[in-house]
């Protein structure tokens, strides 16, 4: 039973991460996703067979509640396409599932040991809960790892919060491992046709009680995670509000060059699919300078040349809009906004990459 559930988790992880490999050809990604989907389907089918077999086992505990449902795999997700809030919400939900599954595991142990005896069927029954908890703990840890990778250099307060949750989650997982060890010891004893010692049952109960305690600690630590995210994002916005222009373009052409320099710098910063606090502040400064130039020299110039017939002043607010999206961790929206803004500006001045001096 342990092996098929481990296969299930591996398949789920493959499916969840199939779209995360950047730079691969779309055809290769499609093949990988299809293979992962087949593995998941096979694992789920095997889980159903085992669950059905359990309910029909001779001597199976008739007074116990039904075993937990096998976790349904989430669709394959490319985490880069998620905003910070969306990823944080997924983490919050996964942590809540891990807590609930751990509490259910603890309750299952208490129920099966209430008569001071444990049967083989009861060990199997508890393991169903244990593997459910194990899956959600590992899923939460995987999502947190993705958050660290994408926002570790930007979200200072959230990283502190994540570290605290991770620490509590690790301790909870340790207690689950203790339950596993006790169940293995009991299984070994039963396989030899021997009676399970009272001390061993007490050890299992102690591990279950510790798991319950640690689950409550995780719940307490994680309950304000989303409010910490809001505080962190507001802190970034407050920093942006302090930035004033320090190098205002001196003419229309310089203003246009500064606008494209902002776009290029933003795309370069996002080349690794993450943004640091320093990169955000640099973009905000470039944006403040470009915004001042667009506002001052933005009227239609007429004639020929890049942007001659554009009223640049109407785009002055785009710089603050885009940097605000970055500060809020809304990277997909910021990318789309950035691309649309670049198209709106039309032809680049001569000399910039694809046409201009990177900075005026």
Beta strands, then each sheet from edge to edge (+ up, - down):
end
